[in-house]
Amino acid sequence: MKTPVLSAVLTVSLTWNALALAQPAHAPAHGARGHQQDHHSQDNYPRGSHHESHYRSDLPRFNEQDILRILRQYDVRADDSLPPGMRNRLAQGKPLPPGIAKRFDDRVYRELPQYPGYEWERVGADVVLIEAATRIVVDIITNALIR
């Protein structure tokens, strides 16, 4: 009699723990900001404003217009276009595909906002902010570079 009761209690306990620790299907991947929007949308709020409450608070915030101003000031040009297959692999919350990103020149890199543990890189005409240790894409500014 004790064995079936103990077995039932153990099963319920393990199931409860598994459910409590499981990540819900709607949860964003590590490093993702929980949105997939074009950064050139027509909203009137600058990045980093109080209107962006859906962003994780531990991720760097920056003003996209400031970044674009720096890139224009230094006349940073886009690299060659990416093949469509590689372009589709570039996404927030996913690792940066190897070999497609290039670093900025030191003079430009020094002007960009610096965040400990994060790096700016360029991919084609896009600018990406990545976690340095994991190479996870945190944010993408699409078509930010001059063609």
Secondary structure, DSSP 8 states (H G I E B T S, - for coil): -HHHHHHHHHHHHHHHHHHHHS--TTS--TT--S----TT-S----TTSTT-TTS-TTS----HHHHHHHHHHTT-B--S---HHHHHH--TTSB--TT--B---HHHHHHS---TTEEEEEETTEEEEEETTT-BEEEEETT-SB-
